[in-house]
Amino acid sequence: MMETWSLSIDFGSVRDNYGTPLYIFNPEQLRKNISEFLTFVHEPKNIAFPIKALPVPPVLHLMALAGLSADCASPAEIELALGAGFPAHRIFYNSPEIIVPSALNLLKNGGTLVLNDTNDVPRFIGKQNGSIYLRWNPGVASGYTAPYTNLTCHGHRQSQFGSSTEAILSMPKEWLCHINGLHTHIGSRMISIDDFSLALERMHSLADTIFATTGHQILQLNMGGGLKLAMNHQDNCPSIIDLTTALNRLARKGTRYIVEPGNSLTGNTMGILTTVSHIKNRPDGGRFAILDTGSNQLLKYTLSGIQPTILNDTGLPLPFEGPDAVAGPLCFAGDVLLPNTCIDNIRPGMPLLIQHCGAYCLALSSQFNGRFRPAILSISPDGSWNKIQEEENSWLTMLSSSELPWNSDFFDMVECQNITRTSLQHIPVDVISVFQTGPRSICFMLIVKDHINTLSAFEFILLLIRHAMNCLNINKSGTEPDGVTLLPALNSSLIKGKTQSIYISAGYETNQGIQINIGKKNQLLGFCRLGKDPSAAHDSG
């Protein structure tokens, strides 16, 4: 079933005020989806959202505030989850490749590590304040056939994910007694409720066998995700309630159940507003409607050969039959969204809405042909709009958010060495204190004593960046920031006589260097880049 909230939107008005392409997010749909999963898992912390599905800080922040957990597959996703407000004890780290220092750090701070290989267990025993789960391969093949099944089936015996029942039961007893929970994930885009039920029955059986042979009782079972969300209006899929009703029939009292929904939690919370750029004739007599977005945002659809539902400006879906086609703007022959449709009522300049783009669309988006990621607009229950994330505007510019929770890292804050008055020279600012608020973020508490002109503001921000990098032990070679861009909001943010905070946050080293963001708690004020540290290669050698 498709979402209906988008039918109340005036596509033309939103396009005229905010432009296209544009993601539109409905937080009320997210809350509804959460409430339906709670009918099985009961507590919000038992819903672990896979960060990879929608790595958008403001949306993740809403989930953190709602009490959800985060499912992370890399150190970068762990940092994103922490920055969005998830405390470490509500973070699961699960990947075929475990980065040991990150895993140990998460365990130290109360998080959960999910191990795919039983042979990895000894290196983490006795080193945790958190929990260790084993990912178990249930040997459940997907209950459907499709061209992309090999990309979405995780629970079959040939999968690289998880350990077999035999491998788990052959572990030494002293290893098994350190395991706090079991995890499985049978696949993605699953339509067979029976397969979920079978996986849970087998997981119960495995936990019972472990208890019978070792006396160790495992009462935390993570079912993963995988419930398919309708990808268009002709797609017939089970609902969240269908799944939770079936699993509740098998649930045991006293056992904690966890789920990791991606598509089914956020897929119907977003759509993409797009505009018909032009209509062109095809040599075969049909026509193409060319949109201002395509596979750069909708690879999930074009890669799997599934047609999305595209609503016209009256809210009616374009047909899946006809002599015409709808395509994106890319120099890529596969950038066709609807290969067979009718565009008799479509005209250049018309706004259209592509439904169900809230999972694995923005996450899989690319900058191919210089097409940058669109902004995200959130709709409130009262009908008002709020742009929660800006569009990209250059190759190296990170997506900026209007809800940047810079200080939401729940690791302990550490006071750092302050900036000397001599360093500030003629700049009329007193820095009261400096704190490290996260693994790669610094907060400066300050008072502005007098008006700061543009040049002094630029010098001041450069000073803060240099000091932050020293505090974080980044940029050992002293490379100067490159491409410093200060947004107009900076000048209006430096208010005379008021105590305020400025945050400097550093990304991780890439081939292009390190992205640096400057901001207040809820506002981006600027950004720059540190070139690749030439000492890094020498140090790592």
ZAPASE-807245 format. One record per residue (C-alpha): x, y, z; residue in one letter. Coordinates in steps of 0.1 Angstrom, whole numbers, plus 5000, padded with zeros to 4 digits. Example, Ala and Ser with C-alpha at 12.3 -4.5 7.8 and 13.67 -1.06 7.14 Angstrom:
2
512349555078A 513749895071S 
***
This chain:
541
500050005000M 501350344991M 501450645015E 498650895012T 500151195030W 501651334998S 498151374983L 497651685005S 500651864991I 500352144965D 503252024943F 503352354923G 503452574954S 506352374970V 508252374937R 507852754933D 509052824969N 511852564972Y 512752444937G 513352084925T 514651824928P 513651814964L 513151544990Y 509951585011I 509951415045F 506851345067N 507851285103P 504251175112E 504550875089Q 507750785107L 506050795141R 503150585128K 505650315115N 507450315148I 504250265167S 503349965146E 506749795152F 506249855189L 503349615189T 506049345188F 509149485204V 507349705230H 510249945237E 511650195213P 515250085220K 514349755205N 513949915171I 517449955157A 517450165125F 520150075099P 521950405094I 522850295058K 519250325048A 518950695054L 522050865068P 520351205073V 521251375107P 517951555113P 515951235107V 518351025128L 518051285155H 514251245156L 514750865160M 517350915188A 514851145206L 512150885202A 514450635220G 515350415190L 518650235186S 521050255157A 522449965135D 525850065122C 528049895097A 531250105099S 533150345122P 531750635102A 528150525108E 528950495145I 530150845145E 527150965126L 524850785151A 526650945181L 526451285165G 522751245159A 522151175195G 522150795199F 523950705231P 526550435228A 524450185247H 521850205219R 524250135191I 524749805174F 527949755153Y 527449475127N 529649425096S 531449145078P 534549355084E 534849455120I 537349745127I 538749625160V 539549965177P 536050095169S 534449775182A 536449785214L 535650155219N 531950095214L 531949795238L 533850005264K 531050255263N 528250005266G 527349935229G 526649605212T 528949425189L 527449175164V 530048915153L 529648735120N 532448485126D 532648265157T 536448275154N 536348645163D 534848585198V 538048535218P 539548875210R 536549055226F 535948835256I 536349025289G 536849355272K 533349495272Q 530949695293N 528449635265G 527149325248S 528349065222I 525848905198Y 526548635173L 525048675139R 523548345129W 522848215094N 519448045096P 519647865062G 516348025052V 516148105015A 514048395003S 510348324998G 510148484964Y 511948494931T 513048804913A 516048914891P 517649084920Y 517148804946T 520848734947N 521349094959L 518849074987T 518948725001C 521148715032H 519948405050G 520848115026H 523647885033R 525948035007Q 525648385021S 528748565036Q 526748675065F 526648495099G 527748165112S 525947835109S 524247645137T 526947385136E 529747645140A 528047815169I 527247485188L 530847365183S 532247675201M 533947615234P 531647655264K 533647945278E 533148135246W 529448075244L 528948185280C 530148535270H 527448575242I 524648805252N 522348765222G 521748615188L 521148805156H 519848705121T 518748885090H 517248655063I 517048915035G 515749235021S 512449305003R 511048995019M 507348925012I 507048585030S 505848625066I 506348255069D 510048285064D 510348535092F 508348295115S 510548005104L 513648205112A 512348295147L 511347935154E 514947815145R 516448095166M 514447985196H 515647625189S 519247735188L 518947935220A 517347625237D 520147395225T 522847635238I 521047645272F 520747265273A 524447205265T 526047485285T 523447615310G 523847955295H 520548125287Q 520348375258I 517348605261L 518148875235Q 517148785200L 517649035171N 515448945141M 517149205117G 515049365091G 513949295055G 510249345053L 509449465018K 507749805014L 505549854983A 507750014957M 504850114935N 501050114935H 500849764919Q 503149604944D 501349384969N 503349355002C 502449245038P 502149525063S 504149595094I 501149475115I 501049155094D 504649085104L 504249175141T 501048975145T 502848665132A 505948715153L 503848775184N 502348425181R 505848285186L 507148535211A 508248405245R 507748595278K 510948725293G 512848745259T 513949075245R 513249095207Y 514949355185I 514149445149V 516149645123E 513649785098P 515050005070G 512650015040N 509649945061S 510450215087L 511450505065T 510750415028G 507250575028N 508250875048T 509851055018M 509151134982G 511151324956I 509551634940L 510751674905T 509951884874T 509451784838V 512351964820S 511051894785H 509251654762I 511151504733K 510051284704N 511550944700R 512550794666P 509950514671D 507050764674G 506850774711G 507851054734R 510251104764F 509451314794A 512851424808I 512851504845L 515451694866D 516351384886T 516851024878G 519250734886S 521450974905N 518750954933Q 516750644922L 519350384916L 517450154939K 514650144913Y 516550154880T 519149894892L 516449644902S 514249724871G 511249824893I 509150114882Q 508450374909P 505050534913T 505150894899I 502251124907L 501251404884N 500251744896D 496751624905T 497951334925G 497251054900L 499950794892P 501350774857L 500350454840P 502750154835F 501550104800E 501650324769G 503850434739P 505950694759D 508550684786A 509850894815V 513650934819A 516051114841G 518651374830P 521851164831L 524151064802C 523350704809F 521050484788A 519750304818G 518350624833D 514750534825V 512250544853L 509050444834L 509850264801P 506250234790N 503750504800T 501450764786C 502451134789I 499451294771D 498651504801N 502251584810I 503751914800R 507152084805P 507452264838G 504952034855M 505851914890P 505651544897L 506251344929L 508051014931I 506750814960Q 508550594986H 512050734983C 512850735021G 515250445021A 518250355000Y 517650644976C 519550934991L 521950685007A 522850544972L 522750874954S 525750994934S 527251304919Q 527351154884F 527251424857N 527651694885G 524151624898R 524251704935F 522051564964R 518851764968P 517651944999A 515251785023I 511951965032L 509951845063S 506251885065I 504751955100S 501251845112P 500052205109D 501052215072G 504152435077S 507452355060W 510952335074N 514152275053K 516052035075I 518951975051Q 520452195024E 521352074990E 524952004980E 526552294962N 530052164953S 531951844949W 533451844984L 530752025004T 529051805030M 525251815033L 524552085058S 521752045083S 519552295102S 519552055131E 523151965136L 523451805170P 527151875173W 527351805210N 525151495211S 528051255215D 527451065247F 531050985253F 532551195282D 533251555275M 536951645280V 538151995288E 540952105264C 543752365266Q 542252715261N 543252975235I 545553245249T 544553605248R 547753685230T 546653455201S 543453645197L 545353975193Q 542954245181H 539854015178I 537254135204P 536353795217V 537053615250D 537253235248V 535953105282I 536552735278S 537252465252V 535752115254F 536051805232Q 532451685228T 533051385205G 535851185189P 536251455163R 534451765175S 535452065197I 533152325214C 534352675221F 532452875248M 533053245241L 531853605247I 531953865219V 532954195234K 532454425204D 531354425168H 533454185146I 534054285110N 534154035082T 537954015082L 538253965119S 535553695118A 537553515091F 540753535112E 538853425143F 537353115126I 540753015112L 542253045147L 539452815161L 540052565133I 543752545139R 543252515177H 540552245173A 542852045150M 545552065176N 543151955204C 542051655182L 545651575172N 544651605136I 546751785109N 550151715125K 551951875096S 550252205101G 548452215067T 546452535063E 542652505058P 541652535022D 538452675006G 537152835038V 533552935032T 531753135059L 527953155055L 526153495060P 524653355092A 528053375109L 528053755113N 524553755128S 525453475151S 528353655168L 526153865192I 527854125214K 527854055251G 526253705249K 527853385260T 527653135231Q 529152825216S 530852745183I 531552395173Y 534352265150I 533751915136S 536251715115A 535351435092G 537751145085Y 540751145062E 539851085025T 541751114993N 540551474991Q 541551555027G 539351625057I 536051805057Q 535752065085I 532352205095N 531852515116I 528552585134G 526352655163K 524352375179K 521552395153N 523052595125Q 525852545100L 528052855098L 530752755074G 533052475061F 536452415047C 538852135038R 542252035051L 544451885024G 545651535029K 548251525057D 551651425041P 552751295074S 549951035076A 551550795051A 554850815069H 553250765103D 551250465092S 554350295077G 
***
